[in-house]
Amino acid sequence: MGLVLFARSTRSLGLTEAGRRLHARARAVRDAAESARLALRHTRDQLDGTIRISATAGFGRHVLAPLLARFQTLHPAVRYELFFTDRRVDLLREGLDIAFRVTSKPPDAWVAQPVLRFEVRAYGSDRFATLQHPRDLAAAPALLLGQSEEPFASQWEHADGRREDASLQAAAWGSDLDGLVALARHGAGVVIAPDFCVEPLPALQELGIASEPGPAPRLRDVLPGWKLLVGFDTVQALTLPLPAGSETARALVRFVRDSLLTGR
């Protein structure tokens, strides 16, 4: 400082007049910094702000929506901008805070956390008999996501490790999985779908959350013990790493993960 701040003697140490002036100003700076820190802590503890969230349509409607409603009761100041779509979303360009994506290869520079394991199974109404082998599906009208009129070559795995191929002929197909599930509920065919789009999740039931609003025609697994091999089986939550990522977004991901893994 170029000034004498301390007055020293052989027995004591004190501040000079310049030291007292500096101390008063420094204490004000320290108090302002502490106030700012406490304000940020309050914001962190009382979560607020807007979170931009992308999710696959099925996961968003059947799993995420009821959990967001529960999270909002805990943190009413948090707001959401939602993109429930099966379109491939550019995370950075669209300024997303969280993306719930079914993928085995998360994009670089994003932190991926698994939140839900799932299996793809064959579901039909009570008008369809229980089948023993995937090849028996050839006789049933198949409702297939994203397929065309051409037969779909599929491979299935049993819980005991057996594998079997089956050729499926679509009676209806398209990009709207919920529409195909609705057709199946009304007896139009057997839909091949992730379990969380059809069956109530045990974790949500333990939380007392209904994933479907009101009664709907029941679907059951018509090929018990068998699952379709699709190359991925986990919904991942993608967030930006620190310090760019939002603390509110990370808190929501922890809430979704804990709710689905433990039913808490």
KOLNU-733790 format. One record per residue (C-alpha): x, z, y; chain. Coordinates in steps of 0.1 Angstrom, whole numbers. Example, Ala and Ser with C-alpha at 12.3 -4.5 7.8 and 13.67 -1.06 7.14 Angstrom:
! KOLNU-733790
123|78|-45|A $
137|71|-11|A $
***
This chain:
! KOLNU-733790
0|0|0|A $
30|4|23|A $
17|39|33|A $
24|74|21|A $
-6|85|1|A $
6|118|-13|A $
21|148|5|A $
45|165|-19|A $
64|198|-18|A $
83|217|-44|A $
51|237|-52|A $
21|215|-44|A $
7|179|-43|A $
-20|167|-19|A $
-34|136|-2|A $
-23|124|32|A $
-48|112|58|A $
-43|76|46|A $
-47|88|10|A $
-80|105|18|A $
-93|73|33|A $
-83|52|3|A $
-97|78|-21|A $
-132|77|-4|A $
-132|38|-5|A $
-120|37|-41|A $
-146|62|-52|A $
-173|41|-37|A $
-160|11|-56|A $
-159|31|-88|A $
-195|43|-83|A $
-207|8|-76|A $
-190|-5|-108|A $
-206|23|-128|A $
-240|15|-114|A $
-236|-21|-124|A $
-225|-11|-159|A $
-255|12|-163|A $
-278|-15|-151|A $
-265|-39|-177|A $
-268|-12|-204|A $
-304|-7|-194|A $
-310|-44|-197|A $
-294|-44|-231|A $
-315|-15|-243|A $
-347|-27|-227|A $
-345|-63|-238|A $
-358|-90|-215|A $
-353|-126|-205|A $
-364|-159|-220|A $
-351|-170|-255|A $
-352|-207|-264|A $
-358|-209|-301|A $
-359|-239|-325|A $
-371|-236|-361|A $
-383|-259|-388|A $
-420|-263|-386|A $
-428|-245|-419|A $
-405|-216|-412|A $
-416|-213|-376|A $
-454|-212|-384|A $
-454|-192|-416|A $
-425|-168|-412|A $
-411|-167|-377|A $
-444|-166|-357|A $
-457|-133|-372|A $
-423|-117|-368|A $
-421|-128|-331|A $
-455|-112|-325|A $
-441|-79|-340|A $
-409|-82|-320|A $
-429|-87|-288|A $
-447|-54|-293|A $
-413|-37|-294|A $
-399|-56|-264|A $
-428|-68|-242|A $
-404|-81|-215|A $
-390|-108|-238|A $
-404|-143|-234|A $
-401|-173|-258|A $
-398|-210|-255|A $
-405|-224|-290|A $
-396|-257|-306|A $
-412|-257|-341|A $
-402|-292|-354|A $
-385|-308|-383|A $
-367|-331|-359|A $
-330|-326|-357|A $
-324|-307|-325|A $
-292|-309|-305|A $
-286|-272|-299|A $
-263|-274|-269|A $
-280|-303|-251|A $
-314|-286|-253|A $
-299|-252|-243|A $
-311|-233|-273|A $
-303|-196|-279|A $
-313|-196|-315|A $
-320|-222|-342|A $
-335|-214|-375|A $
-323|-242|-397|A $
-322|-251|-434|A $
-286|-262|-439|A $
-256|-257|-461|A $
-233|-269|-433|A $
-239|-251|-400|A $
-225|-269|-369|A $
-191|-260|-356|A $
-189|-234|-328|A $
-221|-217|-338|A $
-224|-184|-357|A $
-246|-187|-388|A $
-264|-158|-405|A $
-285|-162|-436|A $
-320|-148|-430|A $
-341|-161|-459|A $
-334|-175|-494|A $
-361|-198|-508|A $
-370|-220|-537|A $
-388|-253|-538|A $
-416|-253|-564|A $
-447|-273|-575|A $
-480|-259|-562|A $
-515|-270|-571|A $
-551|-257|-569|A $
-569|-243|-600|A $
-581|-277|-609|A $
-546|-285|-622|A $
-534|-271|-655|A $
-502|-251|-659|A $
-474|-274|-670|A $
-445|-267|-693|A $
-420|-294|-683|A $
-412|-312|-650|A $
-418|-345|-668|A $
-455|-335|-671|A $
-457|-339|-633|A $
-457|-376|-638|A $
-493|-374|-647|A $
-503|-355|-615|A $
-508|-369|-580|A $
-477|-357|-561|A $
-478|-348|-524|A $
-442|-353|-512|A $
-425|-346|-479|A $
-408|-376|-463|A $
-411|-399|-494|A $
-424|-434|-497|A $
-444|-453|-522|A $
-414|-457|-544|A $
-411|-432|-573|A $
-390|-401|-564|A $
-363|-391|-589|A $
-361|-354|-590|A $
-341|-328|-609|A $
-354|-294|-618|A $
-338|-262|-631|A $
-354|-235|-652|A $
-347|-198|-647|A $
-329|-198|-681|A $
-305|-225|-668|A $
-321|-256|-685|A $
-323|-287|-663|A $
-347|-317|-666|A $
-353|-349|-646|A $
-387|-361|-636|A $
-399|-392|-618|A $
-427|-384|-593|A $
-452|-409|-579|A $
-465|-399|-545|A $
-503|-399|-539|A $
-496|-389|-503|A $
-465|-384|-483|A $
-453|-379|-448|A $
-434|-356|-423|A $
-461|-329|-420|A $
-456|-304|-448|A $
-485|-282|-436|A $
-508|-312|-439|A $
-496|-319|-474|A $
-501|-282|-483|A $
-536|-284|-469|A $
-544|-314|-491|A $
-531|-295|-521|A $
-554|-265|-512|A $
-584|-289|-513|A $
-574|-302|-547|A $
-558|-336|-537|A $
-527|-331|-557|A $
-496|-311|-565|A $
-474|-304|-534|A $
-436|-299|-537|A $
-428|-273|-511|A $
-406|-243|-502|A $
-422|-210|-515|A $
-424|-195|-480|A $
-448|-223|-469|A $
-473|-215|-497|A $
-468|-179|-510|A $
-471|-147|-490|A $
-436|-133|-484|A $
-432|-98|-500|A $
-412|-86|-470|A $
-440|-95|-446|A $
-466|-79|-468|A $
-445|-47|-468|A $
-445|-48|-430|A $
-483|-53|-430|A $
-480|-88|-416|A $
-502|-116|-428|A $
-484|-149|-426|A $
-518|-168|-428|A $
-547|-162|-404|A $
-577|-156|-427|A $
-585|-167|-462|A $
-575|-202|-475|A $
-580|-220|-508|A $
-554|-205|-532|A $
-525|-224|-545|A $
-504|-214|-576|A $
-472|-224|-591|A $
-482|-250|-617|A $
-447|-253|-632|A $
-437|-216|-637|A $
-400|-209|-640|A $
-389|-242|-626|A $
-375|-250|-592|A $
-366|-283|-576|A $
-328|-288|-569|A $
-325|-299|-533|A $
-289|-289|-524|A $
-298|-259|-501|A $
-317|-227|-505|A $
-312|-207|-473|A $
-326|-206|-438|A $
-298|-199|-414|A $
-300|-184|-379|A $
-276|-201|-356|A $
-265|-185|-323|A $
-237|-190|-299|A $
-207|-167|-303|A $
-197|-141|-278|A $
-195|-141|-248|A $
-217|-171|-244|A $
-245|-159|-267|A $
-274|-139|-255|A $
-276|-102|-265|A $
-314|-106|-267|A $
-311|-135|-290|A $
-287|-116|-313|A $
-311|-86|-313|A $
-339|-110|-324|A $
-318|-125|-352|A $
-310|-89|-364|A $
-347|-81|-364|A $
-357|-112|-383|A $
-328|-108|-408|A $
-335|-71|-415|A $
-373|-77|-417|A $
-369|-104|-443|A $
-342|-89|-463|A $
-355|-53|-465|A $
-391|-54|-453|A $
-382|-29|-425|A $
***
